[in-house]
Amino acid sequence: ESPLHKKISKLLRAPPGRIIIDRFSNSESRIEVDESVRDKHAFILSGDAFSVNEGLVDTALVAQALSLSDAKRITAILSYFPYARQD
């Protein structure tokens, strides 16, 4: 958890959610929402990742997992947006 995540959690007065991000042996991501988000507004805080593509895919998979878990609304906050500088 980064200092930015801590500050945003404090401002929102909401603890970070419980989510599991794991890797299968073939390096595919496994995302599991470990709490109820039904009818809640969920925020995804995504920063720079070791691998740009991996970070972007993980963010999309987290959004999908939250959607499948019936989150009412999902907002992604990207402090770094890959591919934005390309033509």
N, C-alpha and C positions, 0 to 999 in steps of 0.2 A: 504494500500500500504506500503510495507516494505522498509527499507533503500536500500536493494539490488535492488528492482524494480526501485526505484528512480535513483540509480546510472546507471543502465543499460539503462533506458530511456534517461538519460542525455548523455551517451556515444553514443547512437544510434541517438541522436537528433530527437527522435520520442516520442510524448506523449503516455501515456498508452491508449490502445483501450477501447472503451465503450462496455462492455459486462455485461449482467445481469445474475446473478446466484441466483436462487430463489428455494424455497422448497415448494412442494405441501404438503397438510395436512398429507399424508401418508409417508412423508419424502423423496419422490423421488425428484431428482434434475430437475430443469427446467433451461435450458441455452438458452440465446437469444443474438445474436450478434446485437448490437445496432448502427452499422455503416456499410458502404460498405467496404468489404475487397476483392472485385472482382479483380483478377489479382495482388494481393499484397502478399508480404512475411509477414506472421504472425508469431509472437513469443508467446509462452505460457510460462510464468514464474511460476513455481509451487514449493512451498516450503512444509514444514511440516504442516500437517493439524491436527486439533483436533482429527479427526478419520482418521486413515491411509487408510482404505478402501474407505471412503467417498472422501478423497482427490484424490486418484488414479482414482476413477470413474469420479469425476468432471473433472479431467484433460483430460480423454478420451472423455468425452462428449463435452468439449470445442473444442477439436480437430475435432470431428465429426461436430459440429456446424460451425466451420470455413470452413471445407471441403464442407459442404452443401451450404455455402455462397460463394463458388467459389474462395477461397483463392488460389493463385498460388502455394505457398509453405508454409508449416507449420513446424516450428522448436520448439520442446519442450525442455525447460531447466529445469531440475529437480534438485534442490539443495538437495533434500532428495529423495532417491529411495527406496520405501518400498519393502520388500520381497527379497532384494538383498543378504541378509546374510543367507538365508535358503538353505539347501541342495537340 
